Amino acid sequence: MTRPRFRAHPIRKSGRQGRRWAGRPTGQDAGSVTVELTLLTPLLLLIVLFVVAAGRLADAQARLDQATYTAARAASLSRDSAIAVSAAQASADSALQDPSACAVLSTVVDTTAYQPGGVVTVRTTCVVDMADLTGLGIPGRKTLTSASSSPLDRFRATS
């Protein structure tokens, strides 16, 4: 008759060992936790790196949306359409000056309706560099876009 591999209840032994619990692996199961941990560690690291990459993209999109809104607002406060374009580009550049946010930034300002009661629209495109994050072959770059419009005051003078 063979012995069961797991004991059904705690056994008290005399000496230094103290109490020994049921369910403790004995015999051929010894070391299996090490093998399982060795196999699961790369998977867990990939999951963590994926979460970090998703967080970087979400942060970059939030920064881009805020910079686009700020650029549109700066353009709508300008008195001239040429000044509005330079103010919007300067505002977007200063908001996204951190290189981890955007590797490449493009700002397009639409001032075709730049008149009292009109609208200024700003579209920004940001290229987020992902290659420095992991080195595991995640696509190197991800392009994010954002657009925002801001109305011009209908009771003010423009040039």
Secondary structure, DSSP 8 states (H G I E B T S, - for coil): ----SS-SS-EE-SSSS-EE-TT---GGGTTHHHHHHHHHHHHHHHHHHHHHHHHHHHHHHHHHHHHHHHHHHHHHT-SSHHHHHHHHHHHHHHHT--TTT-SEEEEEEEEEE-STT-EEEEEEEEEEE-HHHHSS---SEEEEEEEEEEE--TTS---
